[in-house]
Amino acid sequence: MFIDRVVVRVKAGDGGSGIVSFRREKFVPMGGPDGGDGGRGGDVRVRADSNLSTLLDYTYRDSWEAENGDHGSGANKTGASGVDTILPVPPGTVIRDLDSGERLGEVIADGDELLVARAGRGGKGNAWFVTSTHQSPREYQPGEDGQRRTLELELKLIADVGLVGQPNAGKSTLLSVISAARPKIADYPFTTLAPNLGVVQLTDARTFVVADIPGIIEGAHEGRGLGLQFLRHIERTRLLAFLIPIDAMDWQEEYDQLRREIAAYSPELAQKPHCVVFTKMDLLGEDEAPPIEAPEAFGIFTVSAAARRGLEALLASWWERLLWMKKAIVQLDAPLPLP
């Protein structure tokens, strides 16, 4: 089951208290104070784990607490610190404080960590309060409470190419042909109920990741259909491919509608590079692209996933564009010509 949003409650560990203690040593009549400090509690941290692809585990357990610090003891012994609690999540997870709405951060790469609840500090024992005029203090500090928070964890898939289209546009079929992914395929709308990721393997160890997003219908940015639930997953994609089936009633209107939905959801997302891909070309028996106005697209392609036609040109174009984007990021001071 694919789960991409959960709410969890976390509690960092409390600090241990310092203590009041005096030395009791044979033949030492004036031992003096030796109360140790309390140990620090454990933090709660979120860590990206590339072995995970969903937040499903947090539907079974929604409350996490770190270990408290131990109290101090005599002989100036500091209590042991509490052990941190680590919440493993898939890379691409955004963390927010649900009560305040504050965005705490995100974990992108495998191993990235984010502190989400800070531990309480340990209190001071009476040995800490000794002064030249106060030789036998009986003061001590209690440990501080650990931070308590209610968090919203939201997963945004990380992919190079996002497949965008209306239901039954052929997204799942295309993904199943160009990668080893096996999404559900059927001849009725909304077959895909969760995003699917597939790794495309080209020659010479060239690979990139493609995401199949559930069908986008008119009004998706307002919550109609499944669009609003999964549109966030294409926010992290580097380029978009708008899939239009050749048997669509109006090619231009379908393309324009998809563009409007993306722009209404996120103007920044609408600025990402994109191409147009006409699918199911085997229904016509030809590979000529239909007339369509798409001046901002970097290419218009025709494919038939069932007949394995047009795929090499499409994948090569995606790779070239991704490669150019990577070089452009590295060489920010030297703009590269478009391929």
C-alpha positions as CSV (number, residue, x, y, z in Angstrom):
1,M,0.0,0.0,0.0
2,F,1.3,3.4,-0.9
3,I,1.0,6.0,1.9
4,D,2.4,9.5,1.3
5,R,1.0,11.5,4.2
6,V,0.9,10.7,7.9
7,V,0.6,12.5,11.2
8,V,2.8,11.4,14.1
9,R,3.4,12.6,17.7
10,V,6.9,12.7,19.0
11,K,8.4,13.5,22.4
12,A,12.1,14.1,23.1
13,G,13.6,12.7,26.2
14,D,13.5,14.7,29.5
15,G,16.8,15.6,31.1
16,G,17.8,13.8,34.3
17,S,17.8,15.8,37.6
18,G,20.9,16.7,39.5
19,I,21.1,15.5,43.1
20,V,22.1,16.7,46.5
21,S,24.9,14.5,47.9
22,F,27.8,14.9,50.4
23,R,30.9,12.8,50.6
24,R,31.0,10.3,53.4
25,E,34.5,9.0,53.6
26,K,36.4,7.4,56.4
27,F,38.8,9.7,58.2
28,V,37.5,12.7,56.1
29,P,35.4,14.7,58.5
30,M,34.5,17.5,56.0
31,G,33.8,15.6,52.8
32,G,31.9,18.3,51.0
33,P,29.2,18.2,48.3
34,D,29.5,15.7,45.4
35,G,26.1,15.6,43.8
36,G,26.4,14.9,40.0
37,D,24.5,16.4,37.1
38,G,21.6,14.7,35.3
39,G,22.1,13.3,31.9
40,R,20.7,14.9,28.7
41,G,17.6,13.3,27.2
42,G,17.5,11.8,23.7
43,D,16.6,13.8,20.6
44,V,14.0,12.7,18.0
45,R,15.4,12.8,14.5
46,V,14.0,12.0,11.0
47,R,16.5,10.2,8.7
48,A,16.1,9.4,5.0
49,D,16.4,5.8,4.1
50,S,16.6,4.8,0.4
51,N,15.3,1.3,1.2
52,L,11.9,2.8,2.0
53,S,9.3,4.0,-0.6
54,T,6.3,4.7,1.5
55,L,5.2,6.0,5.0
56,L,3.1,2.9,5.6
57,D,4.9,2.0,8.8
58,Y,3.6,5.1,10.5
59,T,0.0,4.1,10.1
60,Y,0.6,1.3,12.6
61,R,2.4,3.4,15.2
62,D,1.9,7.1,15.5
63,S,3.6,8.0,18.8
64,W,7.4,8.0,19.3
65,E,9.4,8.9,22.4
66,A,13.1,9.2,23.0
67,E,14.8,7.9,26.1
68,N,15.0,10.1,29.2
69,G,18.4,11.0,30.7
70,D,19.4,9.4,34.0
71,H,19.6,11.4,37.2
72,G,23.0,12.3,38.6
73,S,24.5,10.4,41.5
74,G,27.1,10.8,44.3
75,A,30.9,11.0,43.7
76,N,30.2,13.7,41.0
77,K,28.8,11.1,38.6
78,T,26.8,12.5,35.7
79,G,23.7,10.5,34.7
80,A,23.8,8.7,31.3
81,S,22.3,10.6,28.4
82,G,19.2,9.2,26.7
83,V,19.4,7.4,23.4
84,D,18.1,9.3,20.4
85,T,15.0,8.1,18.5
86,I,15.4,7.9,14.7
87,L,12.4,7.9,12.4
88,P,13.3,6.4,9.1
89,V,11.4,7.8,6.1
90,P,11.8,7.7,2.3
91,P,14.0,10.3,0.6
92,G,11.9,13.3,-0.4
93,T,9.9,13.5,2.8
94,V,8.9,17.0,4.0
95,I,8.4,17.5,7.7
96,R,6.0,20.2,9.2
97,D,4.9,21.1,12.7
98,L,1.1,20.4,12.5
99,D,0.2,22.8,15.3
100,S,2.1,25.9,14.1
101,G,2.2,25.0,10.4
102,E,6.0,25.6,10.4
103,R,7.9,23.8,7.8
104,L,10.8,22.2,9.7
105,G,12.7,20.9,6.7
106,E,13.0,17.9,4.4
107,V,15.3,15.0,3.8
108,I,16.4,14.4,0.2
109,A,19.4,12.1,0.0
110,D,19.9,8.8,1.7
111,G,21.3,9.4,5.3
112,D,20.1,13.0,5.6
113,E,18.9,13.8,9.1
114,L,16.7,16.5,10.6
115,L,16.2,17.3,14.3
116,V,12.5,17.5,14.9
117,A,12.3,17.4,18.7
118,R,15.1,18.7,21.0
119,A,15.9,16.8,24.2
120,G,15.8,18.4,27.6
121,R,19.0,19.4,29.3
122,G,20.2,17.6,32.5
123,G,20.0,19.5,35.8
124,K,23.0,20.5,37.9
125,G,23.9,18.7,41.1
126,N,24.7,20.5,44.3
127,A,28.5,20.2,43.6
128,W,28.0,22.8,40.9
129,F,26.7,25.4,43.4
130,V,29.8,25.4,45.6
131,T,31.3,28.9,46.2
132,S,33.9,30.3,48.6
133,T,31.1,31.5,50.9
134,H,28.7,28.7,50.3
135,Q,30.5,25.5,51.1
136,S,27.6,23.1,51.7
137,P,24.9,23.9,49.1
138,R,21.7,21.9,49.1
139,E,20.5,23.3,45.8
140,Y,20.1,21.3,42.7
141,Q,18.3,21.7,39.3
142,P,15.6,19.4,37.9
143,G,16.1,18.2,34.4
144,E,14.4,20.1,31.5
145,D,11.4,18.6,29.7
146,G,12.0,17.3,26.2
147,Q,10.2,19.0,23.3
148,R,6.8,17.6,22.3
149,R,5.5,18.0,18.8
150,T,2.8,16.7,16.4
151,L,4.4,16.3,13.0
152,E,3.0,15.9,9.5
153,L,5.2,13.8,7.2
154,E,4.6,14.3,3.5
155,L,6.3,12.3,0.9
156,K,7.1,13.8,-2.5
157,L,8.6,11.3,-4.9
158,I,11.9,12.1,-6.5
159,A,12.0,11.3,-10.2
160,D,13.7,12.7,-13.3
161,V,10.6,12.5,-15.6
162,G,7.0,12.8,-14.6
163,L,4.3,11.3,-16.8
164,V,1.2,13.5,-16.8
165,G,-2.0,12.8,-18.5
166,Q,-5.7,12.1,-18.2
167,P,-7.0,8.7,-17.1
168,N,-6.3,6.0,-19.7
169,A,-3.7,8.1,-21.5
170,G,-1.3,5.2,-21.6
171,K,1.0,6.3,-18.8
172,S,1.2,2.9,-17.0
173,T,1.6,1.0,-20.2
174,L,4.5,3.2,-21.3
175,L,6.2,2.9,-17.9
176,S,5.8,-0.9,-18.0
177,V,7.5,-1.0,-21.4
178,I,10.4,1.3,-20.8
179,S,11.2,0.1,-17.3
180,A,10.9,-3.0,-15.0
181,A,8.0,-1.4,-13.2
182,R,4.7,-3.4,-13.2
183,P,1.9,-0.9,-12.6
184,K,-1.7,-2.1,-12.8
185,I,-3.0,-1.7,-16.4
186,A,-6.7,-2.0,-17.4
187,D,-9.2,-0.4,-19.9
188,Y,-11.1,1.7,-17.4
189,P,-10.3,5.1,-15.9
190,F,-8.3,5.6,-12.7
191,T,-6.6,2.2,-12.9
192,T,-3.6,3.8,-11.2
193,L,-4.5,4.7,-7.7
194,A,-0.9,5.5,-6.5
195,P,2.2,6.8,-8.2
196,N,4.6,4.3,-9.6
197,L,8.4,4.7,-10.1
198,G,10.4,2.9,-12.8
199,V,14.1,3.0,-13.6
200,V,14.8,3.4,-17.3
201,Q,18.1,1.6,-18.3
202,L,19.7,2.8,-21.4
203,T,23.1,1.6,-22.8
204,D,26.4,2.4,-21.2
205,A,24.9,2.3,-17.7
206,R,22.8,5.4,-18.4
207,T,19.7,5.4,-16.1
208,F,17.0,7.8,-15.0
209,V,13.8,7.5,-13.0
210,V,10.3,8.0,-14.4
211,A,7.2,8.5,-12.3
212,D,3.7,7.6,-13.4
213,I,1.2,10.0,-11.8
214,P,-2.5,9.0,-11.4
215,G,-4.8,10.6,-14.0
216,I,-5.2,14.4,-14.0
217,I,-8.7,15.6,-14.8
218,E,-10.2,19.0,-15.1
219,G,-10.3,20.6,-11.6
220,A,-7.6,18.3,-10.2
221,H,-5.9,21.3,-8.5
222,E,-9.2,21.8,-6.6
223,G,-9.3,18.2,-5.4
224,R,-11.4,16.6,-8.1
225,G,-10.5,13.0,-9.0
226,L,-7.1,11.9,-7.6
227,G,-5.2,14.9,-8.9
228,L,-4.8,17.0,-5.7
229,Q,-3.8,13.9,-3.8
230,F,-0.9,13.1,-6.1
231,L,0.0,16.3,-7.9
232,R,2.7,17.0,-5.3
233,H,4.6,14.0,-6.5
234,I,5.6,15.8,-9.7
235,E,6.9,18.8,-7.9
236,R,10.3,17.2,-7.6
237,T,10.5,15.8,-11.1
238,R,13.0,17.6,-13.3
239,L,10.9,17.5,-16.5
240,L,7.4,16.6,-17.5
241,A,5.9,14.6,-20.3
242,F,2.3,15.3,-21.2
243,L,0.8,12.2,-22.6
244,I,-2.2,12.6,-25.0
245,P,-3.8,9.4,-26.5
246,I,-4.3,9.6,-30.3
247,D,-7.9,8.7,-29.8
248,A,-8.6,11.8,-27.7
249,M,-11.6,13.9,-28.8
250,D,-9.5,17.1,-29.0
251,W,-5.7,17.0,-28.8
252,Q,-5.2,20.7,-28.4
253,E,-7.8,21.0,-25.7
254,E,-6.5,18.1,-23.7
255,Y,-2.9,19.5,-23.8
256,D,-4.2,23.0,-22.8
257,Q,-6.2,21.5,-20.0
258,L,-3.3,19.6,-18.6
259,R,-1.1,22.7,-18.7
260,R,-3.8,24.8,-17.0
261,E,-4.2,22.2,-14.1
262,I,-0.4,22.2,-13.6
263,A,-0.2,26.0,-13.6
264,A,-3.1,26.3,-11.2
265,Y,-1.5,23.9,-8.8
266,S,1.9,25.5,-8.9
267,P,3.2,28.3,-11.2
268,E,6.8,27.0,-10.5
269,L,5.8,23.5,-11.6
270,A,4.4,24.9,-14.9
271,Q,7.9,26.4,-15.7
272,K,9.6,23.0,-15.7
273,P,10.7,21.8,-19.2
274,H,8.1,19.6,-20.8
275,C,7.4,17.6,-24.0
276,V,4.3,16.3,-25.6
277,V,3.9,12.5,-26.2
278,F,1.1,11.2,-28.4
279,T,0.4,7.6,-27.3
280,K,-1.5,4.6,-28.8
281,M,-0.2,5.5,-32.3
282,D,-0.8,1.8,-33.3
283,L,-4.5,2.7,-33.6
284,L,-3.6,4.8,-36.6
285,G,-0.9,2.7,-38.1
286,E,1.3,5.7,-38.7
287,D,3.8,7.7,-36.7
288,E,3.2,11.3,-38.0
289,A,2.5,13.7,-35.1
290,P,-0.9,15.4,-35.2
291,P,-1.0,19.2,-35.5
292,I,-0.8,20.8,-32.1
293,E,0.2,24.2,-30.7
294,A,2.9,23.6,-28.0
295,P,5.5,26.4,-28.5
296,E,7.0,25.9,-25.0
297,A,7.5,22.1,-25.4
298,F,11.1,21.0,-26.2
299,G,9.7,18.2,-28.4
300,I,6.6,16.4,-29.7
301,F,6.8,12.7,-30.0
302,T,4.7,9.8,-31.1
303,V,4.9,6.4,-29.5
304,S,3.1,3.1,-29.4
305,A,4.0,1.2,-26.2
306,A,2.1,-1.9,-27.4
307,A,4.0,-2.0,-30.7
308,R,7.3,-0.7,-29.2
309,R,7.4,2.1,-31.7
310,G,9.0,5.6,-31.2
311,L,10.4,4.7,-27.8
312,E,14.1,5.1,-28.7
313,A,13.7,8.7,-29.9
314,L,11.6,9.6,-26.8
315,L,14.1,8.1,-24.3
316,A,17.1,9.6,-26.1
317,S,15.4,13.1,-26.0
318,W,14.7,12.7,-22.2
319,W,18.3,11.7,-21.5
320,E,19.8,14.6,-23.6
321,R,17.5,17.1,-21.8
322,L,18.4,15.7,-18.3
323,L,22.1,15.6,-19.2
324,W,21.9,19.3,-20.3
325,M,20.1,20.2,-17.1
326,K,22.7,18.5,-15.0
327,K,25.5,20.4,-16.8
328,A,23.6,23.7,-16.5
329,I,23.5,23.2,-12.7
330,V,27.2,22.5,-12.5
331,Q,28.2,25.4,-14.8
332,L,25.9,28.2,-13.6
333,D,28.3,30.9,-14.7
334,A,28.5,29.5,-18.3
335,P,25.0,29.1,-19.8
336,L,24.8,26.2,-22.1
337,P,23.0,26.3,-25.5
338,L,19.8,24.3,-25.6
339,P,20.2,20.9,-27.2
